Each structure stands twice: as C-alpha cells, then as structure tokens.
Amino acid sequence: MQMDRRTKRYNTAYNDLLNEMNEKRIGEYLIPPLLKDGTPTLTSFGLMGVVFLAVLFALSQAGSSPALTGDEVVRMSLTWTDADGTDRSGDVTIQIHADAPAHASSFMQHVNEGTYDGTIFHRVIDGFMIQGGDFENSDGTGGYAASWFGHCGPNGQAEPSSSACDETQYTLPDEVDNGRLHDVCTLSMAKTNSPHTGGSQFFLIPEDSNNRTGP
C-alpha cells in the first residue's frame, strides 16, 4: 500500500521523523534506496527482531563503472550474533542514485577501496534506524569523505584547496535539494546538525520502523 506524499498524513509523519532525527543528531541526506521488488530488504532476514551483539558488514560493487550512472548496485554482506548466541548472515542490495553526486561518489569510492569491510553497525535504535560507516573508531566519532569536495573540519567549512586540512577532515557538501524523500528502506548519509558535515557514516531505515514516512 502506497502513502501519497502530497497528503497531510504523509507530511505529518515525515515531519515527525525529521524532528526525532534532529533530536538524535542525525542528518537527512539521501543516497540509495534499498531495492524492494524481488530483492532482499532488512526485514526479509530479520535484522530488527533481534538484540544485536555484533554486526559486521562488507560492501562490494556489482558491475563497477568509473562514472556514476544511477545504475550502480552495491551488495552489503552482514554477519551478526543474536541474543541466544546464534550466528547469522544476510545480504542487502542497494541501488545508488547519482542525483546526490558528492555523497554517492564518496560512498562508492569507500566501497571500491574496501574501507567499509569488517566495520560494524555501532548504533542500533530498535524501531528507528541502524547506523554504521565509522571505519576509524567504530563508535560514531570517526570517518570522513573519500575525496576532496570543498569542505572540511568539524563545522564543514568551505576551503579553497584540499591543502587547507588533512584528508581525515574531509566532509561532504549538503545535497538535500534533489527532490528525494527520507522513506523507509533507504540508506542515508549521517551528519551533524552543522551544514556540510557528512563523512563516511550512513544509516538504514528498515521496513518495520515505527517512524515510517513512505510505502
């Protein structure tokens, strides 16, 4: 069943989610939606029905291409241990959209360089979101953009040259004005409340989220 994005009900639900994200210091910058027609989603292998003891993941690109076309597909392979000690694994398929070009490019570069391999989801909020991508500290305090995009530092300040700061301070420019909405079954890049502070961290909104804003 689809929810019409023009309705008052949809807008109310969407605004409620944004308010909660702001309270939890989560930014709303989209890259890819998870494929839902004929491919796995998070709930198809029960990610949100268990207590996570550890979740490791690796990302790999299927059909690598040098330039973003909007057809890129990434496979996220996960392993985790649930509350009763059972080891589990599963894959999530992600399609990349090129209309957030800096975010998509940085994400794909990290994928192709193996930066995310063996990292963990350091933040799991039951019924809300799952966050990972901190390949430096594994606790939400680290990570950075894969290349220079004109911004760096904790406040995402604009700089004329990449020599203005160390590459570990590289951040991403905001790209929220691309018409995409923060629906369930999307992967979004995390940031602080300051503009242009996205790095390598991302979060997933599963199908069984209590903060649904889409289909």
Backbone as ProteinMPNN parsed JSONL, in Angstrom:
{"seq_chain_A": "MQMDRRTKRYNTAYNDLLNEMNEKRIGEYLIPPLLKDGTPTLTSFGLMGVVFLAVLFALSQAGSSPALTGDEVVRMSLTWTDADGTDRSGDVTIQIHADAPAHASSFMQHVNEGTYDGTIFHRVIDGFMIQGGDFENSDGTGGYAASWFGHCGPNGQAEPSSSACDETQYTLPDEVDNGRLHDVCTLSMAKTNSPHTGGSQFFLIPEDSNNRTGP", "coords_chain_A": {"N_chain_A": [[0.852, -1.199, 0.0], [0.592, 2.178, -0.881], [1.611, 5.366, 0.339], [0.38, 8.503, -0.237], [2.469, 11.132, -1.033], [1.647, 13.716, -1.055], [-0.291, 14.112, 0.796], [-1.79, 15.284, 3.912], [-1.437, 13.541, 6.028], [0.866, 12.132, 5.285], [2.787, 14.226, 5.238], [2.754, 15.006, 7.928], [3.705, 12.695, 9.225], [6.235, 12.558, 8.065], [7.425, 14.968, 8.965], [7.416, 14.467, 11.711], [9.297, 12.41, 11.858], [11.615, 13.77, 10.991], [11.905, 15.604, 13.093], [12.48, 13.882, 15.24], [14.854, 12.79, 14.289], [16.482, 15.06, 14.291], [16.62, 15.539, 17.037], [18.135, 13.374, 17.766], [20.467, 13.969, 16.572], [20.855, 13.315, 13.859], [21.458, 13.521, 10.447], [19.736, 14.21, 7.274], [20.41, 13.136, 4.609], [20.197, 11.819, 1.525], [21.227, 8.841, -0.19], [21.058, 5.964, -1.559], [18.036, 4.054, -2.256], [16.972, 0.96, -0.792], [16.554, -1.866, -2.846], [13.327, -3.101, -3.413], [11.64, -4.689, -4.91], [11.591, -7.856, -5.535], [14.089, -8.242, -4.419], [16.269, -8.572, -1.528], [15.248, -7.072, 1.588], [15.844, -5.267, 4.666], [14.144, -6.368, 6.677], [13.587, -8.817, 5.587], [15.427, -10.667, 6.35], [15.273, -10.416, 9.043], [16.56, -8.341, 10.621], [15.69, -6.456, 12.499], [14.416, -7.798, 14.562], [15.854, -8.837, 16.577], [18.256, -8.854, 19.279], [21.19, -7.164, 18.941], [24.431, -8.379, 19.214], [26.793, -8.21, 17.883], [27.518, -6.76, 14.769], [28.875, -7.168, 11.758], [29.955, -5.854, 8.636], [30.418, -5.878, 5.068], [30.977, -4.184, 2.021], [30.395, -4.416, -1.43], [30.78, -3.7, -4.907], [28.693, -4.433, -7.615], [29.274, -4.888, -10.969], [31.179, -2.736, -11.597], [31.807, 0.674, -12.41], [33.43, 3.51, -13.904], [32.233, 6.047, -13.752], [29.44, 7.634, -12.193], [26.268, 6.453, -12.945], [23.741, 6.033, -12.068], [22.882, 3.498, -12.155], [24.352, 1.866, -10.59], [24.939, -0.877, -8.434], [25.178, -2.039, -5.171], [26.298, -4.531, -2.987], [25.623, -5.361, 0.278], [27.058, -7.287, 2.635], [26.333, -8.986, 5.565], [27.149, -10.082, 8.881], [26.067, -11.365, 11.991], [25.424, -11.807, 15.528], [22.802, -13.075, 17.369], [20.621, -12.657, 20.275], [20.496, -15.172, 21.518], [22.876, -16.306, 20.952], [23.162, -17.3, 18.412], [24.765, -17.424, 15.321], [24.418, -15.46, 12.456], [23.793, -14.514, 9.008], [23.456, -12.356, 6.128], [22.431, -10.679, 3.093], [22.113, -7.388, 1.739], [20.799, -5.575, -0.904], [21.672, -2.672, -2.639], [20.767, 0.173, -4.472], [22.379, 2.762, -6.16], [21.857, 6.25, -6.42], [22.488, 8.882, -8.65], [21.875, 11.528, -8.222], [22.625, 12.77, -5.919], [25.406, 13.657, -6.12], [28.02, 14.105, -4.892], [27.839, 12.772, -2.402], [27.136, 10.188, -3.282], [29.349, 9.566, -4.894], [31.495, 9.642, -3.043], [30.678, 7.616, -1.273], [30.702, 5.376, -3.011], [33.417, 5.33, -3.653], [34.576, 4.71, -1.176], [33.448, 2.16, -0.913], [34.599, 0.762, -3.118], [37.271, 0.885, -2.452], [37.365, -0.727, -0.291], [37.006, 0.264, 2.234], [34.899, 0.071, 4.069], [34.863, -2.575, 4.763], [34.581, -5.141, 7.153], [33.786, -3.435, 9.156], [31.524, -2.176, 11.72], [28.009, -1.962, 12.658], [27.496, 0.537, 14.693], [25.485, 1.72, 16.071], [22.295, 0.998, 16.986], [18.981, 1.573, 16.962], [16.152, 0.347, 18.092], [13.323, -0.145, 16.097], [13.708, 2.205, 14.717], [16.332, 3.091, 13.44], [19.499, 2.042, 11.933], [22.879, 2.426, 12.263], [26.063, 2.863, 10.731], [29.412, 2.744, 9.335], [31.551, 4.107, 10.464], [34.644, 3.844, 10.069], [36.942, 4.448, 11.363], [36.819, 4.709, 14.278], [34.703, 3.178, 15.153], [32.557, 3.938, 16.738], [30.934, 6.054, 16.15], [32.226, 8.474, 16.15], [34.088, 8.898, 14.2], [35.429, 8.741, 10.789], [35.296, 9.928, 7.376], [34.957, 11.91, 4.341], [35.61, 10.393, 1.149], [37.07, 11.705, -0.779], [38.212, 14.996, -1.805], [35.851, 17.533, -1.526], [35.502, 20.222, -1.27], [34.928, 21.027, 1.326], [35.683, 20.9, 4.851], [36.667, 19.831, 8.186], [35.26, 20.075, 11.578], [33.026, 21.716, 11.461], [32.346, 21.777, 8.849], [33.425, 23.706, 7.121], [33.872, 25.765, 4.192], [36.602, 25.547, 1.987], [39.287, 26.765, -0.067], [41.099, 24.967, -1.128], [42.322, 21.577, -1.066], [44.543, 21.387, 0.468], [44.117, 22.784, 2.741], [43.378, 21.33, 4.936], [43.801, 18.196, 6.674], [43.296, 15.016, 5.062], [41.725, 13.388, 6.61], [39.861, 15.029, 7.644], [38.086, 15.691, 5.703], [34.901, 16.617, 4.436], [31.446, 16.387, 3.289], [29.512, 18.295, 0.934], [26.236, 19.629, 1.544], [23.425, 18.082, 0.001], [20.663, 18.161, -0.182], [18.57, 19.213, -1.636], [17.365, 17.724, -3.814], [15.003, 16.58, -4.421], [14.455, 14.091, -3.382], [13.022, 11.951, -0.904], [12.976, 11.035, 2.578], [12.317, 8.065, 2.927], [11.213, 4.843, 4.246], [13.348, 1.943, 3.974], [15.621, 3.094, 2.847], [18.996, 4.146, 2.365], [20.894, 6.441, 4.029], [23.12, 9.229, 4.325], [24.857, 10.057, 7.252], [25.191, 12.967, 9.381], [26.282, 15.855, 11.287], [24.471, 18.451, 13.088], [25.387, 20.711, 11.87], [25.869, 22.399, 8.707], [27.108, 20.716, 5.768], [28.65, 18.547, 6.786], [28.739, 15.832, 6.401], [30.273, 12.587, 6.225], [31.68, 9.538, 6.176], [29.851, 7.974, 7.456], [26.714, 6.258, 7.602], [23.164, 5.51, 7.63], [20.466, 3.158, 8.012], [16.996, 2.847, 7.38], [14.745, 0.605, 8.404], [12.108, -1.589, 7.12], [10.26, -2.134, 9.123], [10.25, 0.055, 10.748], [9.152, 2.253, 13.326], [8.781, 4.804, 12.603], [7.694, 5.327, 10.054], [7.719, 6.85, 6.873], [6.961, 6.501, 4.323], [6.165, 4.153, 1.636]], "CA_chain_A": [[0.0, 0.0, 0.0], [1.389, 3.384, -1.014], [1.133, 6.573, 1.014], [0.521, 9.653, -1.115], [3.356, 12.111, -0.406], [1.026, 15.046, -1.047], [-1.333, 14.167, 1.81], [-1.449, 15.837, 5.225], [-0.955, 12.43, 6.858], [2.264, 11.871, 4.94], [3.634, 15.334, 5.675], [2.853, 14.956, 9.388], [4.613, 11.597, 9.575], [7.581, 12.931, 7.621], [7.941, 15.988, 9.876], [7.685, 13.821, 12.997], [10.573, 11.704, 11.735], [12.7, 14.751, 10.948], [12.091, 16.14, 14.441], [13.174, 12.884, 16.059], [16.227, 12.697, 13.781], [17.216, 16.223, 14.779], [16.888, 15.337, 18.462], [19.172, 12.357, 17.895], [21.615, 14.484, 15.826], [21.001, 12.548, 12.629], [21.144, 14.311, 9.266], [18.777, 13.614, 6.363], [20.982, 13.268, 3.285], [19.919, 10.539, 0.908], [21.894, 8.276, -1.358], [20.296, 4.983, -2.313], [17.022, 3.242, -1.612], [17.132, -0.474, -0.948], [15.635, -2.432, -3.813], [12.286, -3.821, -2.7], [10.903, -5.568, -5.809], [12.328, -9.058, -5.896], [15.404, -8.307, -3.793], [16.131, -8.577, -0.066], [15.212, -5.872, 2.412], [16.342, -5.561, 6.011], [13.285, -7.252, 7.456], [13.484, -10.132, 4.977], [16.208, -11.62, 7.14], [15.03, -10.229, 10.467], [17.547, -7.538, 11.339], [15.151, -5.668, 13.589], [13.685, -8.591, 15.515], [16.821, -9.475, 17.461], [19.174, -7.991, 20.009], [22.483, -7.298, 18.295], [25.655, -8.42, 19.999], [27.818, -7.695, 16.973], [27.135, -6.783, 13.37], [29.965, -6.812, 10.865], [29.493, -5.837, 7.264], [31.333, -5.549, 3.984], [30.256, -3.692, 0.864], [31.072, -4.651, -2.7], [30.018, -3.194, -6.034], [28.467, -5.337, -8.73], [29.32, -4.152, -12.218], [31.869, -1.48, -11.327], [31.933, 1.582, -13.53], [34.215, 4.655, -13.449], [31.411, 7.236, -13.536], [28.119, 7.315, -11.668], [25.215, 6.489, -13.954], [22.459, 5.781, -11.441], [22.598, 2.068, -12.272], [25.267, 1.112, -9.743], [24.341, -1.722, -7.407], [26.127, -2.428, -4.135], [25.836, -5.609, -2.12], [26.089, -5.29, 1.654], [27.047, -8.599, 3.275], [26.355, -8.789, 7.013], [27.147, -11.198, 9.825], [25.751, -10.893, 13.336], [25.071, -12.803, 16.532], [21.622, -12.603, 18.071], [20.65, -12.737, 21.734], [20.692, -16.535, 22.01], [24.191, -16.777, 20.542], [23.131, -17.853, 17.061], [25.429, -16.635, 14.288], [23.586, -15.319, 11.264], [24.345, -13.69, 7.937], [22.494, -11.991, 5.1], [22.841, -9.653, 2.144], [21.186, -6.325, 1.368], [21.163, -4.993, -2.19], [21.47, -1.223, -2.612], [20.943, 0.87, -5.738], [22.912, 4.109, -5.967], [21.309, 7.306, -7.264], [23.529, 9.859, -8.96], [21.434, 12.91, -8.045], [23.377, 13.342, -4.796], [26.663, 13.183, -6.713], [29.165, 14.072, -3.978], [27.608, 11.694, -1.444], [27.196, 8.911, -3.983], [30.725, 9.337, -5.323], [32.306, 9.32, -1.87], [30.246, 6.303, -0.794], [31.19, 4.36, -3.933], [34.873, 5.247, -3.523], [34.835, 3.927, 0.037], [33.102, 0.767, -1.213], [35.573, 0.17, -4.033], [38.567, 0.794, -1.78], [37.255, -1.672, 0.815], [37.074, 0.993, 3.503], [33.853, -0.373, 4.99], [34.946, -4.011, 5.038], [34.881, -5.519, 8.523], [33.317, -2.445, 10.129], [30.325, -2.59, 12.446], [26.933, -1.024, 12.947], [27.775, 0.921, 16.076], [24.298, 2.332, 16.687], [21.048, 0.358, 16.578], [17.834, 2.047, 17.728], [15.075, -0.554, 17.709], [12.153, 0.524, 15.555], [14.026, 3.523, 14.164], [17.418, 3.147, 12.473], [20.72, 1.266, 12.141], [23.929, 3.317, 11.762], [27.421, 2.343, 10.633], [30.283, 3.509, 8.453], [32.679, 4.718, 11.172], [35.757, 2.912, 9.877], [38.07, 4.864, 12.201], [36.674, 4.481, 15.718], [33.613, 2.216, 15.376], [31.657, 4.403, 17.795], [30.194, 7.222, 15.698], [33.019, 9.704, 16.245], [35.097, 8.951, 13.149], [35.049, 8.632, 9.391], [35.432, 11.152, 6.589], [34.682, 11.754, 2.916], [36.667, 9.649, 0.467], [37.832, 12.639, -1.613], [38.014, 16.411, -1.512], [34.641, 18.097, -2.118], [35.422, 21.647, -0.981], [34.596, 21.306, 2.726], [36.42, 20.071, 5.807], [36.624, 20.257, 9.577], [34.064, 19.703, 12.352], [31.897, 22.572, 11.108], [32.126, 21.699, 7.416], [33.702, 24.993, 6.493], [34.348, 25.756, 2.811], [38.008, 25.9, 1.827], [39.611, 26.866, -1.489], [42.004, 23.914, -1.577], [42.423, 20.409, -0.192], [45.705, 21.559, 1.339], [43.703, 23.528, 3.937], [43.19, 20.425, 6.063], [44.175, 16.811, 6.446], [42.225, 14.277, 4.407], [40.848, 12.799, 7.627], [38.879, 16.059, 7.997], [37.251, 15.981, 4.54], [33.462, 16.437, 4.61], [30.644, 16.452, 2.073], [28.546, 19.392, 0.857], [24.838, 19.223, 1.62], [22.769, 17.868, -1.295], [19.301, 17.769, 0.184], [17.576, 19.783, -2.549], [17.325, 16.944, -5.047], [13.668, 16.035, -4.603], [14.284, 12.767, -2.775], [12.467, 11.978, 0.441], [13.542, 10.071, 3.51], [11.363, 6.99, 3.132], [11.776, 3.6, 4.756], [14.141, 1.185, 3.003], [16.63, 3.929, 2.21], [20.279, 4.328, 3.027], [21.146, 7.877, 4.069], [24.39, 9.606, 4.93], [24.721, 10.738, 8.543], [25.948, 14.193, 9.554], [25.914, 16.583, 12.492], [23.489, 19.491, 12.806], [26.014, 21.762, 11.068], [25.859, 22.115, 7.273], [28.284, 20.213, 5.045], [29.472, 17.765, 7.718], [28.684, 14.405, 6.119], [31.568, 11.95, 6.008], [31.521, 8.167, 5.69], [28.814, 7.258, 8.188], [25.398, 6.178, 6.984], [22.208, 4.756, 8.427], [19.392, 2.483, 7.31], [15.673, 2.85, 7.996], [14.152, -0.663, 7.975], [10.678, -1.592, 6.788], [9.416, -2.181, 10.315], [10.48, 1.234, 11.574], [7.966, 2.903, 13.884], [8.738, 6.171, 12.072], [7.52, 5.185, 8.614], [7.315, 8.052, 6.151], [6.78, 6.149, 2.919], [5.392, 2.946, 1.366]], "C_chain_A": [[0.883, 1.243, 0.0], [0.772, 4.525, -0.223], [1.402, 7.762, 0.099], [1.332, 10.733, -0.423], [2.768, 13.511, -0.375], [0.012, 15.181, 0.075], [-0.826, 14.769, 3.106], [-0.879, 14.755, 6.121], [0.512, 12.14, 6.569], [3.171, 12.97, 5.475], [3.813, 15.343, 7.185], [3.827, 13.879, 9.824], [6.046, 11.94, 9.226], [8.201, 13.953, 8.567], [8.24, 15.414, 11.251], [9.014, 13.092, 12.963], [11.742, 12.675, 11.733], [12.965, 15.332, 12.323], [12.835, 15.156, 15.321], [14.621, 12.728, 15.611], [17.062, 13.866, 14.277], [17.56, 16.077, 16.252], [18.022, 14.349, 18.677], [20.426, 12.731, 17.106], [21.91, 13.628, 14.601], [20.608, 13.442, 11.469], [20.293, 13.522, 8.285], [19.262, 13.701, 4.925], [20.991, 11.925, 2.591], [20.967, 10.157, -0.113], [20.978, 7.225, -1.974], [19.121, 4.423, -1.555], [17.38, 1.783, -1.747], [16.129, -0.949, -1.985], [14.61, -3.288, -3.096], [11.547, -4.819, -3.594], [11.773, -6.745, -6.21], [13.708, -9.163, -5.304], [15.252, -8.172, -2.287], [15.989, -7.177, 0.514], [15.673, -6.261, 3.802], [15.459, -6.551, 6.748], [13.169, -8.627, 6.846], [14.381, -11.142, 5.653], [16.268, -11.213, 8.602], [16.032, -9.4, 11.215], [16.954, -6.855, 12.561], [14.328, -6.492, 14.57], [14.578, -9.215, 16.555], [17.586, -8.419, 18.229], [20.556, -8.212, 19.42], [23.593, -7.358, 19.333], [26.814, -7.899, 19.161], [27.278, -7.783, 15.562], [28.322, -6.295, 12.557], [29.415, -6.756, 9.451], [30.624, -5.499, 6.311], [30.484, -5.133, 2.799], [31.07, -3.969, -0.384], [30.168, -4.187, -3.824], [29.902, -4.271, -7.091], [28.449, -4.516, -10.006], [29.945, -2.79, -12.059], [31.992, -0.631, -12.581], [32.613, 2.851, -13.062], [33.402, 5.896, -13.151], [30.034, 6.816, -13.044], [27.065, 7.476, -12.756], [23.83, 6.38, -13.344], [22.058, 4.327, -11.502], [23.5, 1.229, -11.387], [24.503, 0.33, -8.681], [25.437, -2.174, -6.462], [25.502, -3.541, -3.304], [26.457, -5.443, -0.744], [25.941, -6.675, 2.286], [27.239, -8.417, 4.774], [26.473, -10.117, 7.742], [26.857, -10.639, 11.203], [25.424, -12.076, 14.233], [23.874, -12.292, 17.31], [21.685, -12.956, 19.554], [20.893, -14.142, 22.262], [22.005, -17.146, 21.545], [24.249, -17.371, 19.154], [23.807, -16.904, 16.083], [24.57, -16.622, 13.031], [24.305, -14.468, 10.227], [23.247, -13.383, 6.931], [23.054, -10.895, 4.224], [21.726, -8.64, 1.947], [21.687, -5.729, 0.064], [20.761, -3.526, -2.214], [21.679, -0.668, -4.014], [21.362, 2.307, -5.46], [22.235, 5.082, -6.926], [22.351, 8.41, -7.429], [23.102, 11.295, -8.713], [21.822, 13.493, -6.687], [24.836, 13.01, -5.107], [27.847, 13.116, -5.768], [29.024, 12.917, -2.99], [27.74, 10.332, -2.108], [28.622, 8.575, -4.397], [31.617, 8.937, -4.157], [31.967, 7.931, -1.345], [30.815, 5.2, -1.685], [32.71, 4.225, -3.861], [35.257, 4.452, -2.282], [34.537, 2.446, -0.203], [34.201, 0.11, -2.038], [36.958, 0.037, -3.421], [38.537, -0.154, -0.582], [37.264, -1.026, 2.185], [36.071, 0.47, 4.528], [33.996, -1.834, 5.421], [35.336, -4.28, 6.488], [34.46, -4.512, 9.565], [31.988, -2.897, 10.731], [29.231, -1.535, 12.354], [27.044, -0.68, 14.426], [26.541, 1.444, 16.804], [23.042, 1.68, 16.126], [19.946, 0.844, 17.507], [16.626, 1.254, 17.251], [13.855, 0.227, 17.244], [12.437, 1.865, 14.929], [15.109, 3.471, 13.091], [18.588, 2.277, 12.895], [21.854, 2.058, 11.499], [25.296, 2.646, 11.789], [28.277, 3.262, 9.789], [31.417, 4.233, 9.134], [33.853, 3.745, 11.12], [36.982, 3.292, 10.705], [37.935, 4.386, 13.644], [35.566, 3.502, 16.095], [32.645, 2.64, 16.479], [30.861, 5.648, 17.409], [30.962, 8.521, 15.738], [34.003, 9.868, 15.089], [34.522, 8.818, 11.755], [35.122, 9.969, 8.686], [35.138, 10.849, 5.129], [35.878, 11.123, 2.219], [37.563, 10.542, -0.377], [37.537, 14.067, -1.173], [36.795, 16.93, -2.259], [34.433, 19.552, -1.71], [35.099, 22.02, 0.443], [35.412, 20.403, 3.636], [36.246, 20.627, 7.218], [35.312, 19.931, 10.252], [32.836, 20.527, 12.024], [31.639, 22.613, 9.608], [32.418, 22.98, 6.669], [34.231, 24.819, 5.065], [35.793, 26.224, 2.774], [38.358, 25.908, 0.346], [40.435, 25.705, -2.021], [42.038, 22.775, -0.574], [43.603, 20.509, 0.762], [45.347, 22.274, 2.642], [43.532, 22.627, 5.144], [43.605, 19.014, 5.673], [43.003, 16.05, 5.84], [41.268, 13.62, 5.401], [39.804, 13.787, 8.126], [37.942, 16.382, 6.837], [35.78, 15.694, 4.845], [32.744, 16.651, 3.282], [29.709, 17.654, 2.081], [27.122, 18.854, 0.948], [24.241, 19.115, 0.212], [21.307, 17.476, -1.086], [18.26, 18.231, -0.824], [17.547, 19.042, -3.88], [15.98, 16.251, -5.254], [13.435, 14.684, -3.973], [13.835, 12.909, -1.326], [13.052, 10.857, 1.28], [12.496, 9.007, 3.844], [12.039, 5.807, 3.818], [12.477, 2.869, 3.613], [15.028, 2.111, 2.181], [17.914, 3.855, 3.021], [20.619, 5.799, 2.91], [22.487, 8.148, 4.729], [24.135, 10.404, 6.204], [25.592, 11.987, 8.586], [25.592, 14.788, 10.902], [24.852, 17.616, 12.133], [24.066, 20.62, 11.964], [25.969, 21.396, 9.59], [27.178, 21.507, 6.808], [29.205, 19.373, 5.928], [29.339, 16.256, 7.513], [30.078, 13.853, 5.879], [31.384, 10.579, 5.397], [30.373, 7.435, 6.362], [27.467, 7.33, 7.465], [24.458, 5.425, 7.913], [21.087, 4.231, 7.548], [18.094, 2.634, 8.094], [14.956, 1.587, 7.523], [12.653, -0.563, 7.751], [9.794, -1.554, 8.023], [9.667, -1.019, 11.262], [9.155, 1.794, 12.074], [7.78, 4.309, 13.351], [8.619, 6.135, 10.556], [7.093, 6.51, 7.991], [7.084, 7.746, 4.686], [6.006, 4.861, 2.784], [5.595, 1.897, 2.438]], "O_chain_A": [[1.817, 1.344, 0.795], [-0.451, 4.634, -0.128], [2.546, 7.994, -0.294], [0.95, 11.208, 0.647], [3.328, 14.403, 0.262], [-0.506, 16.277, 0.291], [0.374, 14.779, 3.384], [0.051, 15.004, 6.887], [1.306, 11.93, 7.487], [4.199, 12.689, 6.092], [4.897, 15.652, 7.679], [4.675, 14.111, 10.687], [6.966, 11.653, 9.991], [9.369, 13.827, 8.936], [9.207, 15.822, 11.895], [9.777, 13.144, 13.928], [12.75, 12.436, 12.398], [14.12, 15.537, 12.694], [13.729, 15.549, 16.071], [15.516, 12.556, 16.438], [18.224, 13.688, 14.644], [18.656, 16.443, 16.677], [18.78, 14.46, 19.64], [21.344, 11.921, 16.977], [23.056, 13.265, 14.338], [19.543, 14.059, 11.494], [20.136, 12.31, 8.432], [18.577, 14.294, 4.09], [21.695, 11.003, 3.003], [21.525, 11.005, -0.809], [20.18, 7.566, -2.847], [19.178, 4.317, -0.33], [18.028, 1.396, -2.719], [14.986, -0.491, -2.006], [14.971, -4.116, -2.26], [10.884, -5.717, -3.076], [12.595, -6.639, -7.12], [14.447, -10.086, -5.645], [14.215, -7.708, -1.811], [16.548, -6.216, -0.015], [15.872, -7.442, 4.089], [15.964, -7.478, 7.38], [12.695, -9.544, 7.516], [14.143, -12.346, 5.555], [17.185, -11.602, 9.325], [16.342, -9.721, 12.363], [17.647, -6.688, 13.565], [13.587, -5.906, 15.36], [14.121, -10.041, 17.345], [17.568, -7.24, 17.877], [21.044, -9.343, 19.404], [23.687, -6.505, 20.215], [27.709, -7.226, 19.673], [26.647, -8.775, 15.197], [28.722, -5.135, 12.664], [28.514, -7.518, 9.1], [31.641, -4.919, 6.693], [29.394, -5.668, 2.594], [32.287, -3.781, -0.398], [28.944, -4.265, -3.721], [30.88, -4.94, -7.425], [27.69, -3.553, -10.115], [29.307, -1.781, -12.357], [32.247, -1.141, -13.672], [32.405, 3.256, -11.919], [33.84, 6.733, -12.362], [29.523, 5.765, -13.432], [26.986, 8.518, -13.407], [22.836, 6.611, -14.033], [21.017, 3.945, -10.968], [23.427, 0.0, -11.424], [23.536, 0.829, -8.104], [26.493, -2.635, -6.893], [24.32, -3.489, -2.965], [27.68, -5.389, -0.613], [24.826, -7.171, 2.45], [28.192, -7.77, 5.208], [25.967, -11.142, 7.286], [27.34, -9.562, 11.553], [25.183, -13.189, 13.766], [23.919, -11.19, 17.857], [22.687, -13.491, 20.029], [21.445, -14.296, 23.351], [22.236, -18.344, 21.712], [25.288, -17.897, 18.754], [23.469, -15.723, 16.02], [24.06, -17.658, 12.603], [25.291, -13.794, 10.525], [22.228, -14.072, 6.887], [24.044, -10.253, 4.577], [20.545, -8.984, 1.982], [22.87, -5.413, -0.061], [19.637, -3.179, -1.85], [22.664, -1.002, -4.673], [20.767, 2.985, -4.623], [22.058, 4.777, -8.106], [23.007, 8.814, -6.469], [23.885, 12.211, -8.968], [21.391, 14.593, -6.342], [25.437, 12.173, -4.432], [28.617, 12.157, -5.83], [29.976, 12.169, -2.766], [28.377, 9.429, -1.566], [29.056, 7.431, -4.266], [32.407, 8.0, -4.269], [32.862, 7.155, -1.011], [31.347, 4.208, -1.187], [33.236, 3.12, -3.994], [36.16, 3.616, -2.331], [35.284, 1.578, 0.248], [34.678, -0.972, -1.697], [37.735, -0.828, -3.824], [39.559, -0.364, 0.071], [37.503, -1.697, 3.189], [36.365, 0.432, 5.722], [33.316, -2.275, 6.349], [36.307, -3.713, 6.99], [34.743, -4.7, 10.748], [31.406, -3.889, 10.293], [29.485, -0.377, 12.021], [26.73, -1.493, 15.295], [26.559, 1.593, 18.026], [22.754, 1.795, 14.935], [19.971, 0.562, 18.705], [16.135, 1.462, 16.141], [13.406, 1.152, 17.922], [11.503, 2.608, 14.63], [14.829, 3.781, 11.933], [18.674, 1.831, 14.039], [21.799, 2.338, 10.302], [25.642, 1.952, 12.745], [27.92, 4.416, 9.551], [32.19, 4.918, 8.463], [34.031, 2.924, 12.02], [37.956, 2.541, 10.747], [38.836, 3.732, 14.17], [35.502, 3.048, 17.237], [31.986, 1.796, 17.085], [30.185, 6.234, 18.255], [30.416, 9.571, 15.397], [34.689, 10.887, 15.012], [33.308, 8.786, 11.558], [35.021, 11.021, 9.319], [35.075, 9.688, 4.723], [37.019, 11.298, 2.645], [38.703, 10.175, -0.662], [36.719, 14.306, -0.285], [36.705, 16.791, -3.478], [33.317, 20.065, -1.791], [35.001, 23.206, 0.76], [35.786, 19.293, 3.259], [35.748, 21.736, 7.414], [34.348, 19.552, 9.586], [31.714, 20.09, 12.279], [30.808, 23.393, 9.141], [31.738, 23.308, 5.696], [34.941, 23.859, 4.766], [36.161, 27.185, 3.451], [37.786, 25.136, -0.424], [40.474, 25.475, -3.23], [41.813, 22.977, 0.619], [43.655, 19.79, 1.76], [46.176, 22.362, 3.548], [43.539, 23.113, 6.275], [43.74, 18.691, 4.493], [41.846, 16.399, 6.076], [40.122, 13.33, 5.058], [38.953, 13.43, 8.941], [37.087, 17.259, 6.967], [35.448, 14.665, 5.434], [33.352, 17.042, 2.286], [29.166, 18.001, 3.13], [26.839, 17.75, 0.481], [24.515, 19.945, -0.655], [20.793, 16.569, -1.741], [17.16, 17.679, -0.857], [17.686, 19.649, -4.942], [15.836, 15.429, -6.159], [12.317, 14.17, -4.022], [14.212, 13.847, -0.623], [13.557, 9.864, 0.757], [11.873, 9.044, 4.905], [13.262, 5.765, 3.957], [12.229, 3.143, 2.439], [15.172, 1.936, 0.971], [17.903, 3.541, 4.211], [20.632, 6.348, 1.808], [22.934, 7.387, 5.588], [23.302, 11.31, 6.228], [26.615, 12.057, 7.905], [24.702, 14.288, 11.589], [24.385, 17.653, 10.995], [23.31, 21.41, 11.399], [26.023, 20.216, 9.245], [28.232, 21.761, 7.391], [30.426, 19.485, 5.82], [29.78, 15.48, 8.361], [30.959, 14.559, 5.389], [30.982, 10.457, 4.24], [29.959, 6.378, 5.887], [27.137, 8.322, 6.815], [24.897, 4.781, 8.867], [20.796, 4.78, 6.485], [18.091, 2.56, 9.323], [14.59, 1.5, 6.351], [12.013, 0.414, 8.14], [8.695, -1.001, 7.98], [9.335, -1.095, 12.445], [8.161, 1.811, 11.348], [6.756, 4.944, 13.604], [9.354, 6.829, 9.854], [6.22, 7.204, 8.514], [7.017, 8.671, 3.876], [5.266, 4.488, 3.693], [5.012, 0.815, 2.361]]}, "name": "protein", "num_of_chains": 1, "seq": "MQMDRRTKRYNTAYNDLLNEMNEKRIGEYLIPPLLKDGTPTLTSFGLMGVVFLAVLFALSQAGSSPALTGDEVVRMSLTWTDADGTDRSGDVTIQIHADAPAHASSFMQHVNEGTYDGTIFHRVIDGFMIQGGDFENSDGTGGYAASWFGHCGPNGQAEPSSSACDETQYTLPDEVDNGRLHDVCTLSMAKTNSPHTGGSQFFLIPEDSNNRTGP"}
